[in-house]
Amino acid sequence: MKHKKYIRLALVFVLFSFIKINAQESKTLTLNEAIELGIKNSKQLKLSQAKIDEAVASTKQAAEARLPEASISGSYLRLTKPNVNLKGFGSDSSGGFTSPTISQALYGSANVSLPIYAGSKIKYGIESAKYLEQATRLDAEHDKEAVTLNIIAAYINLYKASASAKVVEENLEQSRLRDSNFASLERNGLLARNDMLRAQLQTSNFELALVDAQNSIQLATVNMNILLGLPESTKLAVDSASIARPVELQSIEAYEASADTGRNDVQALDYRSKAADAAIKIAKGDYYPSLALTGGYVAAHVPKLLTITNAVTFGLGVKYDIGSLWKTKSKVQQAEARAEQLEISRDIMTDNIHLAINQAYQTYLTDIKKIEVNNKAVLQANENYRISKNKYDNSLLLLTDLLDANVEQLRANLDLEVSKADAALDYYTLQQTAGLLK
């Protein structure tokens, strides 16, 4: 019994250790892996696919207008005894004519109509549906780019939070080591107590900064997990090597030209303009008659009166709505107004895209300059701290000045990491604005 008890305790201990180890494991993702996973699980892209399915069905529906229409109808009727006097039937005792007794009737018909011409409305209806389907597909691609950029932003935000926490941890470790040395000096009467407390206060400030950094990591991780479709408790580790580094840019004109022809939302608007032109032709189709081949079959049976079989009909049907002569003009005007609105929207979109490209371009150039300046600032801050510490060790500098130099060193390193992350994100933003984020 004791052995079984020990075995159970051992199993529980192993299981607890396994759970604890798994809970502490983090999932390392490259940027491309994060993008692939995010796109796969994106609810926005699933909604976009549903819209594509709807557009495909609309195109099929428009094409089905070319198919013949067919209908079948039939009836069975019970009749009361009517007073019918039909000449030509046998006479009654009074010399008049009598009609057969009819109590029921049965008839059925089948009709088929194949459209031949409908003012080209069928042709342009299919064309319009195809244009709108293509526009919907391009909208989905544009949504995919937006989702991709959102994932990149979340990934870089997590990297920024992790890098900041790392810098703070390094400074905190250095500060704690200094506190340990100062405590020893204070116990031996070689350091004033208020100097030791001042150093410990800075250590506490670093600890608070680390708490804030870790909180930022937690929030960034939750946001990332939601975007990727992972459990919110999943711990993620980013691969800094997979984030784009500063590169040489093309000219603004090249980015604008790429956006004018390569952005999916611009192309989608162009297809909607083509669909609007087709809608104008559809509206004008009401001015013309419609032609159709027609065919039918009729059968009827009225007991004691008549029977009809093999009654097949076929011919050419013509239909024209005379009211279209004065009603169609307003429909055409509405369609033309919608087409004009799309043309104006295209121009507005182009202007906004060019402005966004210029803003993203200048922002990225500013980021590059900030990286250069922050690199120099880090070298200067490190050298300043080294000199300050050397002077302090030789009693040529106040502790306050040394702690200030330490804070400046921390700030310079943080600013450098943030500027690198911002530059990467702004580079991807420029690519997306120019329609190059594939």
NUKEMAR-796010 format. One record per residue (C-alpha): x, y, z; residue in one letter. Coordinates in nm, 4 decimals, decimal comma. Last residue first. Example, Ala and Ser with C-alpha at 12.3 -4.5 7.8 and 13.67 -1.06 7.14 Angstrom:
REM residues 2
- 1,3670/-0,1060/0,7140/s .
- 1,2300/-0,4500/0,7800/a .
REM end
This chain:
REM residues 438
- 0,2815/4,1004/-5,1018/k .
- 0,3480/4,4420/-4,9505/l .
- 0,4248/4,6390/-5,2684/l .
- 0,0987/4,8321/-5,3063/g .
- 0,2660/5,1690/-5,2445/a .
- 0,0923/5,2153/-4,9089/t .
- 0,1850/4,8598/-4,8114/q .
- 0,5516/4,9154/-4,8883/q .
- 0,5520/5,2445/-4,6990/l .
- 0,3911/5,0736/-4,3994/t .
- 0,6539/4,7998/-4,4124/y .
- 0,9267/5,0644/-4,3938/y .
- 0,7406/5,2446/-4,1139/d .
- 0,7347/4,9229/-3,9101/l .
- 1,1074/4,8612/-3,9537/a .
- 1,1956/5,2229/-3,8764/a .
- 0,9798/5,2190/-3,5634/d .
- 1,1560/4,9074/-3,4363/a .
- 1,5003/5,0582/-3,4912/k .
- 1,3930/5,3865/-3,3286/s .
- 1,2588/5,2011/-3,0237/v .
- 1,5816/5,0073/-2,9767/e .
- 1,7911/5,3240/-3,0032/l .
- 1,5667/5,5208/-2,7682/d .
- 1,5951/5,2452/-2,5067/l .
- 1,9747/5,2473/-2,5275/n .
- 1,9882/5,6267/-2,4931/a .
- 1,7445/5,6266/-2,1989/r .
- 1,9462/5,3663/-2,0101/l .
- 2,2718/5,5570/-2,0602/q .
- 2,1022/5,8789/-1,9578/e .
- 1,9834/5,7081/-1,6386/v .
- 2,3356/5,5854/-1,5634/n .
- 2,4809/5,9327/-1,6196/a .
- 2,2221/6,0696/-1,3784/d .
- 2,3285/5,8086/-1,1234/l .
- 2,6920/5,9146/-1,1589/l .
- 2,6012/6,2824/-1,1248/d .
- 2,4048/6,2118/-0,8083/t .
- 2,6977/6,0146/-0,6681/l .
- 2,9116/6,3270/-0,6796/l .
- 3,2274/6,3310/-0,8867/l .
- 3,6028/6,3503/-0,8217/l .
- 3,6120/6,0876/-0,5434/s .
- 3,8375/5,8583/-0,7507/n .
- 3,5641/5,5980/-0,7921/d .
- 3,3296/5,8832/-0,8832/y .
- 3,5687/6,0031/-1,1527/k .
- 3,5934/5,6544/-1,3009/n .
- 3,2174/5,6131/-1,2810/k .
- 3,1621/5,9432/-1,4589/s .
- 3,4128/5,8529/-1,7307/i .
- 3,2455/5,5182/-1,7946/r .
- 2,8985/5,6745/-1,7782/y .
- 2,9954/5,9416/-2,0314/n .
- 3,1478/5,6782/-2,2591/e .
- 2,8294/5,4732/-2,2506/n .
- 2,6145/5,7830/-2,3019/a .
- 2,8280/5,9027/-2,5951/q .
- 2,8252/5,5653/-2,7660/l .
- 2,4508/5,5359/-2,7088/v .
- 2,3940/5,8918/-2,8349/a .
- 2,5901/5,8179/-3,1519/k .
- 2,3676/5,5203/-3,2249/n .
- 2,0679/5,7354/-3,1330/n .
- 2,1639/5,9964/-3,3939/v .
- 2,2043/5,7387/-3,6700/e .
- 1,8824/5,5626/-3,5712/i .
- 1,6990/5,8965/-3,5623/k .
- 1,8217/5,9769/-3,9137/k .
- 1,6845/5,6446/-4,0390/i .
- 1,3533/5,7108/-3,8659/d .
- 1,3261/6,0530/-4,0304/t .
- 1,3745/5,8915/-4,3708/l .
- 1,0957/5,6467/-4,2810/y .
- 0,8615/5,9279/-4,1810/t .
- 0,9382/6,1148/-4,5024/q .
- 0,8414/5,8152/-4,7148/y .
- 0,5323/5,7317/-4,5090/a .
- 0,4061/6,0916/-4,5415/q .
- 0,4837/6,1074/-4,9131/n .
- 0,3131/5,7721/-4,9691/i .
- 0,0069/5,8822/-4,7709/a .
- -0,0236/6,1982/-4,9821/l .
- 0,0025/5,9984/-5,3034/h .
- -0,2599/5,7556/-5,1733/i .
- -0,4974/6,0384/-5,0801/n .
- -0,4654/6,1982/-5,4261/d .
- -0,5216/5,8640/-5,5993/t .
- -0,8256/5,7897/-5,3838/m .
- -0,9790/6,1282/-5,4692/i .
- -0,9240/6,0661/-5,8415/d .
- -1,0825/5,7210/-5,8214/r .
- -1,3739/5,8597/-5,6194/s .
- -1,4341/6,1097/-5,9013/i .
- -1,4490/5,8269/-6,1542/e .
- -1,6753/5,6258/-5,9232/l .
- -1,9136/5,9194/-5,8869/q .
- -1,9258/5,9559/-6,2657/e .
- -2,0310/5,5922/-6,3029/a .
- -2,3049/5,6419/-6,0435/r .
- -2,4274/5,9505/-6,2304/a .
- -2,4362/5,7553/-6,5593/e .
- -2,6470/5,4823/-6,3989/a .
- -2,8889/5,7395/-6,2575/q .
- -2,9149/5,9142/-6,5941/q .
- -2,9866/5,5833/-6,7682/v .
- -3,2641/5,5054/-6,5216/k .
- -3,4092/5,8551/-6,5708/s .
- -3,4194/5,8059/-6,9500/k .
- -3,5866/5,4649/-6,9232/t .
- -3,9285/5,5879/-6,8115/k .
- -4,0403/5,7887/-7,1144/w .
- -3,9894/5,5371/-7,3958/l .
- -3,9935/5,2526/-7,1405/s .
- -4,3709/5,2995/-7,1130/g .
- -4,4081/5,1226/-7,4483/i .
- -4,2922/4,7990/-7,2889/d .
- -4,2079/4,5664/-7,5742/y .
- -4,2471/4,1926/-7,5905/k .
- -4,2043/3,9638/-7,8895/v .
- -4,2580/3,5886/-7,8826/g .
- -4,1507/3,3529/-8,1617/l .
- -4,3267/3,0232/-8,2152/g .
- -4,4091/2,6838/-8,0795/f .
- -4,7269/2,5021/-7,9749/t .
- -4,7936/2,1338/-7,9191/v .
- -5,1467/2,0020/-7,8672/a .
- -5,0728/1,6278/-7,8583/n .
- -5,3864/1,5591/-7,6571/t .
- -5,7248/1,7304/-7,6043/i .
- -6,0328/1,5451/-7,4782/t .
- -6,3861/1,6838/-7,4954/l .
- -6,7399/1,6777/-7,3522/l .
- -6,8510/1,3514/-7,1859/k .
- -6,5579/1,3751/-6,9407/p .
- -6,3536/1,6949/-6,9755/v .
- -5,9917/1,6077/-7,0492/h .
- -5,7206/1,8541/-7,1314/a .
- -5,3611/1,8518/-7,2590/a .
- -5,1473/2,1451/-7,3632/v .
- -4,7828/2,1532/-7,4708/y .
- -4,5675/2,4571/-7,5149/g .
- -4,2952/2,6358/-7,7034/g .
- -4,1540/2,9838/-7,7106/t .
- -3,8495/3,1364/-7,8724/l .
- -3,7817/3,4758/-7,7210/a .
- -3,7459/3,8368/-7,8281/l .
- -3,7204/4,1455/-7,6100/s .
- -3,7926/4,4952/-7,7326/p .
- -3,5438/4,7822/-7,7083/y .
- -3,5395/5,1024/-7,5017/y .
- -3,5032/4,8967/-7,1827/d .
- -3,1520/4,8031/-7,2981/g .
- -3,0391/5,1574/-7,2145/k .
- -3,0376/5,0597/-6,8447/a .
- -2,8193/4,7573/-6,9166/i .
- -2,5819/4,9745/-7,1198/k .
- -2,5461/5,2127/-6,8238/i .
- -2,4912/4,9155/-6,5909/a .
- -2,2030/4,8023/-6,8136/a .
- -2,0353/5,1379/-6,7560/d .
- -2,0903/5,0929/-6,3795/a .
- -1,9298/4,7468/-6,3968/a .
- -1,6278/4,9039/-6,5667/k .
- -1,6111/5,1627/-6,2876/s .
- -1,6335/4,8812/-6,0337/r .
- -1,3391/4,7177/-6,2062/y .
- -1,1371/5,0390/-6,1724/d .
- -1,2334/5,0613/-5,8047/l .
- -1,0978/4,7098/-5,7491/a .
- -0,7745/4,8073/-5,9258/q .
- -0,7293/5,0970/-5,6840/v .
- -0,8080/4,8727/-5,3853/d .
- -0,5557/4,6174/-5,5103/n .
- -0,2687/4,8629/-5,5277/r .
- -0,0382/4,7832/-5,8174/g .
- -0,1110/5,0339/-6,0939/t .
- -0,1408/5,3710/-5,9223/d .
- 0,0534/5,2435/-5,6190/a .
- 0,3552/5,1475/-5,8287/s .
- 0,3547/5,4859/-5,9988/a .
- 0,3423/5,6567/-5,6588/e .
- 0,6307/5,4437/-5,5288/y .
- 0,8394/5,5260/-5,8364/a .
- 0,7602/5,8974/-5,8046/e .
- 0,8693/5,8901/-5,4388/i .
- 1,2072/5,7582/-5,5495/s .
- 1,3165/5,4113/-5,4447/q .
- 1,4458/5,3535/-5,0952/l .
- 1,7744/5,2109/-4,9745/e .
- 1,7270/4,9677/-4,6890/v .
- 1,6953/4,9841/-4,3105/p .
- 1,6495/4,6370/-4,1595/r .
- 1,3492/4,4139/-4,2051/a .
- 1,2510/4,1986/-3,9081/i .
- 1,3438/3,8310/-3,9386/s .
- 1,6651/3,8719/-3,7356/a .
- 1,4627/3,9952/-3,4360/s .
- 1,3014/3,6554/-3,3953/d .
- 1,0108/3,7090/-3,1598/v .
- 0,9276/3,5032/-2,8527/a .
- 0,5675/3,4184/-2,7731/l .
- 0,4050/3,2847/-2,4593/k .
- 0,0626/3,1359/-2,5228/t .
- -0,1893/3,2464/-2,2572/s .
- -0,4203/3,4084/-2,5145/e .
- -0,4640/3,0777/-2,6948/p .
- -0,3590/3,1216/-3,0592/l .
- -0,5648/3,2667/-3,3444/g .
- -0,2721/3,4663/-3,4795/l .
- -0,4331/3,8069/-3,4250/l .
- -0,5549/3,7064/-3,0789/i .
- -0,2120/3,5715/-2,9877/n .
- -0,0456/3,8957/-3,0974/m .
- -0,2767/4,1103/-2,8872/n .
- -0,2188/3,8856/-2,5869/v .
- 0,1579/3,9044/-2,6413/t .
- 0,1557/4,2845/-2,6731/a .
- -0,0402/4,3097/-2,3479/l .
- 0,2023/4,0817/-2,1654/q .
- 0,5100/4,2516/-2,3116/i .
- 0,3764/4,5931/-2,2099/s .
- 0,3239/4,4611/-1,8565/n .
- 0,6822/4,3358/-1,8574/q .
- 0,8032/4,6812/-1,9593/a .
- 0,5964/4,8490/-1,6868/d .
- 0,7344/4,6091/-1,4245/v .
- 1,0851/4,6714/-1,5587/l .
- 1,0404/5,0458/-1,5211/a .
- 0,9274/4,9895/-1,1635/l .
- 1,2407/4,7834/-1,0994/e .
- 1,4529/5,0571/-1,2552/f .
- 1,2922/5,3089/-1,0198/n .
- 1,3699/5,0791/-0,7277/s .
- 1,7328/5,0646/-0,8384/t .
- 1,7349/5,4440/-0,8502/q .
- 1,6111/5,4494/-0,4925/l .
- 1,8867/5,2055/-0,3955/q .
- 2,1450/5,4504/-0,5281/a .
- 1,9925/5,7339/-0,3252/r .
- 1,9793/5,5089/-0,0191/l .
- 2,3520/5,4338/-0,0499/m .
- 2,4273/5,8027/-0,0895/d .
- 2,2080/5,8805/0,2164/n .
- 2,4068/5,6283/0,4182/r .
- 2,7386/5,8001/0,3515/a .
- 3,0036/5,5671/0,2216/l .
- 3,3308/5,4378/0,3706/l .
- 3,1875/5,3531/0,7127/g .
- 3,2509/4,9815/0,6733/n .
- 2,8783/4,9069/0,6632/r .
- 2,8345/5,1816/0,4024/e .
- 3,1066/5,0333/0,1815/l .
- 2,9400/4,6920/0,1897/s .
- 2,6024/4,8454/0,1128/a .
- 2,7596/5,0388/-0,1732/f .
- 2,9001/4,7217/-0,3282/n .
- 2,5608/4,5491/-0,3099/s .
- 2,3861/4,8557/-0,4447/d .
- 2,6297/4,8627/-0,7397/r .
- 2,5453/4,5014/-0,8185/l .
- 2,1755/4,5902/-0,8008/r .
- 2,2293/4,8787/-1,0442/s .
- 2,4115/4,6574/-1,2953/q .
- 2,1334/4,4001/-1,2798/e .
- 1,8747/4,6774/-1,3202/l .
- 2,0609/4,8187/-1,6172/n .
- 2,0599/4,4803/-1,7888/e .
- 1,6954/4,4239/-1,6989/e .
- 1,5999/4,7666/-1,8387/v .
- 1,7696/4,6882/-2,1704/v .
- 1,5977/4,3488/-2,1886/k .
- 1,2590/4,5012/-2,1074/a .
- 1,3019/4,7516/-2,3886/s .
- 1,3928/4,4741/-2,6332/a .
- 1,0856/4,2704/-2,5311/s .
- 0,8502/4,5685/-2,5643/a .
- 0,9938/4,6637/-2,9038/k .
- 0,9771/4,3034/-3,0248/y .
- 0,6131/4,2797/-2,9156/l .
- 0,5394/4,6051/-3,0984/n .
- 0,7264/4,4700/-3,4011/i .
- 0,5022/4,1619/-3,4069/y .
- 0,1851/4,3671/-3,3548/a .
- 0,2807/4,6024/-3,6388/a .
- 0,3683/4,3080/-3,8645/i .
- 0,0327/4,1455/-3,7852/i .
- -0,1497/4,4686/-3,8707/n .
- 0,0505/4,4991/-4,1923/l .
- -0,0529/4,1470/-4,2915/t .
- -0,4176/4,2129/-4,2058/v .
- -0,4106/4,5251/-4,4256/a .
- -0,2458/4,3290/-4,7069/e .
- -0,5093/4,0562/-4,6779/k .
- -0,7845/4,3183/-4,6802/d .
- -0,6402/4,4480/-5,0072/h .
- -0,6412/4,0946/-5,1443/e .
- -1,0043/4,0548/-5,0360/a .
- -1,0930/4,3835/-5,2057/d .
- -0,9225/4,2487/-5,5184/l .
- -1,1483/3,9436/-5,5089/r .
- -1,4513/4,1672/-5,4637/t .
- -1,3468/4,3769/-5,7636/a .
- -1,3148/4,0607/-5,9721/q .
- -1,6675/3,9575/-5,8742/e .
- -1,7934/4,3081/-5,9532/l .
- -1,6400/4,2912/-6,3010/y .
- -1,7880/3,9461/-6,3594/k .
- -2,1324/4,0637/-6,2484/a .
- -2,1143/4,3623/-6,4854/s .
- -2,0251/4,1403/-6,7797/e .
- -2,3069/3,8970/-6,7010/i .
- -2,5548/4,1852/-6,6848/g .
- -2,4014/4,3291/-7,0014/y .
- -2,4903/4,0171/-7,1989/k .
- -2,8315/3,9711/-7,0358/i .
- -2,9269/4,3348/-7,0881/k .
- -2,8261/4,3205/-7,4563/s .
- -3,1702/4,4688/-7,5462/g .
- -3,3304/4,1420/-7,4465/a .
- -3,2550/3,9150/-7,7423/y .
- -3,2932/3,5430/-7,7877/i .
- -3,4547/3,4361/-7,4592/p .
- -3,5700/3,0716/-7,4562/l .
- -3,9257/3,0169/-7,3322/s .
- -4,0743/2,6777/-7,2438/v .
- -4,4338/2,6052/-7,1468/n .
- -4,6034/2,2939/-7,0135/a .
- -4,9807/2,2618/-6,9734/s .
- -5,2372/2,0621/-6,7798/g .
- -5,6124/1,9986/-6,7807/y .
- -5,8714/1,8009/-6,5862/l .
- -6,2435/1,8737/-6,5653/a .
- -6,5244/1,7445/-6,3454/q .
- -6,9028/1,7237/-6,3135/s .
- -7,0205/1,7710/-6,6707/i .
- -7,3686/1,6394/-6,7687/t .
- -7,3991/1,6595/-7,1443/p .
- -7,6096/1,9388/-7,2875/s .
- -7,9731/1,9057/-7,3972/t .
- -8,1403/2,0687/-7,6941/f .
- -8,5050/2,1711/-7,7060/g .
- -8,8070/1,9791/-7,8489/g .
- -8,9948/1,9444/-7,5201/s .
- -8,8926/1,5801/-7,4816/s .
- -8,5259/1,6671/-7,4992/d .
- -8,3194/1,7297/-7,8075/s .
- -7,9748/1,5706/-7,8783/g .
- -7,6798/1,8032/-7,9062/f .
- -7,6311/2,0558/-8,1853/g .
- -7,7126/2,3614/-7,9855/k .
- -7,5585/2,3803/-7,6444/l .
- -7,7822/2,4946/-7,3601/n .
- -7,5833/2,5025/-7,0374/v .
- -7,7390/2,5232/-6,6924/n .
- -7,4450/2,4136/-6,4775/p .
- -7,4320/2,1036/-6,2560/k .
- -7,1641/2,1801/-6,0032/t .
- -6,8059/2,1310/-6,1157/l .
- -6,5025/1,9576/-5,9686/r .
- -6,1728/2,0786/-6,1067/l .
- -5,8324/1,9194/-6,1507/y .
- -5,5529/2,1532/-6,2415/s .
- -5,2116/2,1494/-6,4073/g .
- -4,9066/2,3660/-6,4490/s .
- -4,5565/2,3137/-6,5780/i .
- -4,2997/2,5866/-6,6292/s .
- -3,9793/2,6310/-6,8226/a .
- -3,7444/2,9257/-6,8612/e .
- -3,4572/2,8800/-7,0996/p .
- -3,0994/2,9575/-6,9955/l .
- -2,9357/3,2894/-7,0832/r .
- -3,0413/3,4407/-6,7478/a .
- -2,8282/3,1678/-6,5875/e .
- -2,5196/3,3788/-6,6591/a .
- -2,6421/3,6502/-6,4199/a .
- -2,7057/3,3920/-6,1460/q .
- -2,3609/3,2435/-6,1975/k .
- -2,2062/3,5892/-6,1587/t .
- -2,4100/3,6494/-5,8411/s .
- -2,2925/3,3139/-5,7012/a .
- -1,9316/3,4180/-5,7598/v .
- -1,9990/3,7493/-5,5809/a .
- -2,1462/3,5669/-5,2792/e .
- -1,8468/3,3327/-5,2615/d .
- -1,6167/3,6359/-5,2785/i .
- -1,8053/3,7970/-4,9894/k .
- -1,7619/3,4785/-4,7857/a .
- -1,3890/3,4910/-4,8646/q .
- -1,3722/3,8463/-4,7295/s .
- -1,5416/3,7331/-4,4078/l .
- -1,2799/3,4597/-4,3723/k .
- -1,0176/3,7273/-4,4346/l .
- -1,1526/3,9376/-4,1472/q .
- -1,1652/3,6333/-3,9193/k .
- -0,7923/3,5846/-3,9701/s .
- -0,6782/3,2307/-3,8843/n .
- -0,4744/3,1476/-4,1943/k .
- -0,3619/3,5069/-4,2436/i .
- -0,2336/3,5211/-3,8870/g .
- -0,0479/3,1913/-3,9175/l .
- 0,1210/3,2950/-4,2418/e .
- 0,2090/3,6388/-4,1030/i .
- 0,3500/3,4932/-3,7802/a .
- 0,5593/3,2448/-3,9734/e .
- 0,6920/3,5265/-4,1926/n .
- 0,7862/3,7331/-3,8868/l .
- 0,9701/3,4447/-3,7267/t .
- 0,8024/3,2755/-3,4355/l .
- 0,9418/3,1374/-3,1092/t .
- 0,6796/2,9742/-2,8877/k .
- 0,7565/3,0081/-2,5200/s .
- 0,7850/2,7320/-2,2642/e .
- 0,6956/2,8231/-1,9052/q .
- 0,3571/2,6563/-1,9085/a .
- 0,5114/2,3470/-2,0635/n .
- 0,7650/2,3218/-1,7804/i .
- 0,4955/2,3704/-1,5156/k .
- 0,2694/2,1119/-1,6745/i .
- 0,5525/1,8600/-1,6910/f .
- 0,6582/1,9307/-1,3330/s .
- 0,3001/1,8841/-1,2125/f .
- 0,2720/1,5557/-1,4029/l .
- 0,6035/1,4323/-1,2632/v .
- 0,5005/1,5253/-0,9062/f .
- 0,1585/1,3638/-0,9471/v .
- 0,3205/1,0476/-1,0814/l .
- 0,5667/1,0412/-0,7921/a .
- 0,2878/1,0880/-0,5389/l .
- 0,0916/0,8040/-0,6972/r .
- 0,3974/0,5784/-0,6927/i .
- 0,4632/0,6642/-0,3257/y .
- 0,1053/0,5689/-0,2370/k .
- 0,1314/0,2470/-0,4327/k .
- 0,4520/0,1586/-0,2452/h .
- 0,2844/0,2345/0,0864/k .
- 0,0000/0,0000/0,0000/m .
REM end
